[in-house]
Amino acid sequence: MIRPINQQINFLAHKSRPATVNDQPILLDLRDTLVAHQADCLGMAANMIGENKQIIAFFVGPLPVLMVNPQIKQRKGLYQTVEGCLSLKGQRQTKRFQTITVSYLDQNFRLQQQTFSGLIAQTIQHEIDHCNGRLI
């Protein structure tokens, strides 16, 4: 189900709770909402659809990918960039890492670890920041 985008700063600024297998419907709604906004969005976190859970979704090429309870394990190559967000107006400067290694549960709740770089790594960092209540 496509959900409205949450723009309530007070809600977005709270750290999200770990997700469980009972949160499977949130994964589907987050994926559907991301796909519906693919023209102007690279990724989303569950709090952007009003759910206080550590779930993110982002595109790898045309495919939406879901991560549950993601944690960045390694970071390399700090740089300065400018980002926007569907939940916030305008763009802001922030710092990101060129390459990250992330540990997470996939949509079937199986443990995964993967390394990402470039724009995908930047998007993942932005969404994990959402999970931690950090806004750009």
Summary of the structure (lengths in Angstrom):
residues: 136
radius of gyration: 13.6
end to end distance: 27.0
largest distance: 37.7
contacts: 415
relative contact order: 0.21
helix: 28%
strand: 43%
